[in-house]
Amino acid sequence: MCTMVIAGGWSEWKEVDDEVKKICLLLKSEAEKKTKRKFPVYLPLTYRHQVVAGSNYEMKVYVGNDSCLFLKVFQGLGSDAKLELQKAAVLPLPSIIIH
């Protein structure tokens, strides 16, 4: 099935690929600081992205205890673009699995 993304619109939710998994792992310690929690389990699950002057990502990461970490990340343009963690929130699994 072919899906088109409208410019500035969000993609559909999909399973993480290697690039998104890497972004999730790079932001783990920052997410732990932001949420004031340690995550002994940290399994990236799904994400969606939005193309802007760079990329916005929303990611769901399983963190154990029937909880999921919701991340909102911005990555600017260029090969040296830094990642900016805009939001990190731990939510119960039933409320975050529904798209």
N, C-alpha and C positions, 0 to 999 in steps of 0.2 A: 504494500500500500504506500503510495507516495503522498506525503503531506508537505504543504508549502507553509513557510513561516512568513507572516505579514511583517514588513519592515517596521521595527519598533515593537512588534508583538512578541509574546512568549511562545516558545516551542511547546510541544506536548511533553509530558513527563516521560522520561525514559530511563533505562538502567544506566548506571555510571559506566563510563569508558575509562581507559587508562589515564587520559588527561585530567578528567574530573576527579578521579580517585587520588591523583597526585595533589591536586588543589586542596581537596579535603584533608589529606594527611599533612600538608604544609600548614594548614590553619588550625590543627588540633590544639596545640598549646595555647594559642590566642583564644580559641573558643572556650577552653577550660578556664582561662582567666576571666573572660567576659561573663560566663555563667557561674563562676565560683564553684566549679565541680571538677572532679577528676573522672575520666572515662577509661576504665580498664578494658571495656569493649568499645570498639570504634570501627563500625562496618558501614562504609558508604553504600547507599541503596539506590536512590533515584535522584534525578535532577531535571531541571529545565533551564533554558537560557533565553536571553533577550539581547539582540544586537542593537547597541546604541553607539556612542563614541567610545567603543570598547565593547565589553560584554558584561551583562548582569547574569548571575547564576543564583538559583534557589536550589538547595540541596537538602536531602534527607539522609541522616546518618543514624543507624541503629547504635544505641549506647548502652544496651542492657536494661534490666529492671523494667521491662515493658515500656521503655521510653525511647524517643527518637529526638535527635538534635536537628533543628531546622536552621540552616545557614543561608544568609543572603550575602553575596560576594560581588564586588565589582573588580574587573580587570581592565585596565586601560589598553590602549593600542601600543603596538611595538613589542619587540622581543624582550626588552628590559622592563616591561610594564609590571608594576607592583600589584599585589593582591590587596584589596581593602575589604576586611570583614565588617559589613555594615550591621548585621544582626546575627545573634546566636541565641536560640531559645530551646529549652528542653520541654518537650510536650509528651503526654501519654500517647502510646501507639495508636489506639483507635481514632483519635482526633486528627492524626497527621497522615494516616494511610489513605484516607478518602481524598481524592483529587478534586 
